[in-house]
Amino acid sequence: MIFNGKYIKNENATDLAFRRLVIFMSLCICLLLLTGLRSIQTQDLPAVKVTAYRIKGITASGLRTTSIKEPFVAVSRDLLSEYPMGSYIRLGNCKWEGVYKVLDKMGKKSVNTVDVFSRKASGIVTCTCQKISSDQK
């Protein structure tokens, strides 16, 4: 039998083909497991609408926006019970991925929304949101 331009005995060709099949199947199984785990990790996390804002002033926590050194967000009032002031949240699966401190609340019309304080305010995206802790990272 000729395989890849070389003459190989039938039993070696069968062994080689079987090995390639096993490797291919192993890679497929690994790929399926990895994609399945990613979807399991993110499906339990609530999705929120994320916007960006930039103001100079005082947040609902009483701090001036110009004096806050860590990344922070404002949350809509319906989310305040789940993500209270001073807690840390993790945004994922979007361009605003990262850990933020809740230091502000949004206006009454906003629902299921997180507003990221950013110098490059742009766009509306959907992210997953997870509470990390109440007062520590």
ZAMARGU-4260 file (C-alpha; in steps of 0.2 Angstrom, whole numbers, plus 5000, padded with zeros to 4 digits):
<rodrens>
0) 5000/5000/5000 | 5006/5018/4996 | 5003/5031/5010 | 5009/5049/5009 | 5021/5044/4994
5) 5029/5029/5004 | 5026/5011/5003 | 5019/5004/5019 | 5014/4986/5024 | 4995/4984/5026
10) 4996/4981/5045 | 5007/4997/5047 | 4995/5007/5036 | 4980/5001/5047 | 4989/5005/5063
15) 4994/5023/5057 | 4976/5026/5051 | 4969/5020/5068 | 4982/5031/5077 | 4977/5046/5067
20) 4958/5042/5070 | 4961/5041/5089 | 4971/5058/5089 | 4957/5066/5079 | 4943/5059/5090
25) 4953/5065/5106 | 4955/5082/5099 | 4936/5083/5095 | 4931/5077/5113 | 4943/5090/5121
30) 4936/5104/5110 | 4918/5099/5115 | 4922/5098/5133 | 4931/5115/5133 | 4916/5124/5124
35) 4904/5115/5135 | 4912/5120/5151 | 4913/5138/5145 | 4894/5138/5142 | 4890/5130/5158
40) 4901/5144/5167 | 4892/5158/5159 | 4874/5152/5158 | 4871/5153/5177 | 4877/5171/5177
45) 4863/5185/5174 | 4865/5195/5159 | 4864/5214/5161 | 4865/5229/5148 | 4881/5238/5150
50) 4883/5256/5145 | 4897/5269/5148 | 4896/5286/5156 | 4908/5300/5161 | 4903/5314/5172
55) 4912/5326/5184 | 4903/5326/5200 | 4898/5317/5216 | 4892/5299/5215 | 4878/5292/5226
60) 4891/5285/5238 | 4897/5303/5241 | 4913/5302/5232 | 4919/5314/5219 | 4922/5305/5202
65) 4939/5314/5200 | 4945/5307/5216 | 4941/5288/5213 | 4956/5278/5208 | 4948/5261/5205
70) 4936/5256/5191 | 4918/5259/5197 | 4901/5257/5190 | 4883/5264/5193 | 4869/5251/5194
75) 4851/5253/5190 | 4840/5253/5205 | 4832/5236/5202 | 4850/5229/5204 | 4855/5238/5220
80) 4847/5224/5231 | 4858/5211/5222 | 4874/5222/5220 | 4873/5235/5234 | 4884/5250/5236
85) 4902/5246/5240 | 4901/5228/5233 | 4913/5222/5219 | 4906/5215/5203 | 4914/5205/5189
90) 4908/5209/5171 | 4912/5196/5158 | 4910/5191/5140 | 4910/5209/5133 | 4922/5223/5130
95) 4920/5229/5148 | 4927/5213/5156 | 4934/5216/5173 | 4931/5219/5191 | 4922/5235/5197
100) 4916/5243/5213 | 4898/5249/5214 | 4899/5267/5219 | 4884/5275/5210 | 4866/5272/5206
105) 4857/5276/5189 | 4841/5286/5186 | 4824/5278/5189 | 4821/5274/5171 | 4835/5262/5169
110) 4832/5244/5172 | 4844/5229/5172 | 4858/5240/5168 | 4876/5243/5173 | 4884/5260/5169
115) 4904/5259/5168 | 4913/5275/5172 | 4925/5277/5158 | 4935/5290/5149 | 4931/5282/5133
120) 4912/5281/5134 | 4904/5272/5119 | 4891/5259/5115 | 4879/5248/5123 | 4883/5229/5125
125) 4877/5214/5135 | 4888/5206/5148 | 4887/5193/5162 | 4888/5200/5179 | 4893/5192/5195
130) 4894/5198/5213 | 4912/5195/5220 | 4910/5202/5238 | 4902/5216/5249 | 4918/5226/5254
135) 4933/5217/5247 | 4940/5211/5230
</rodrens>
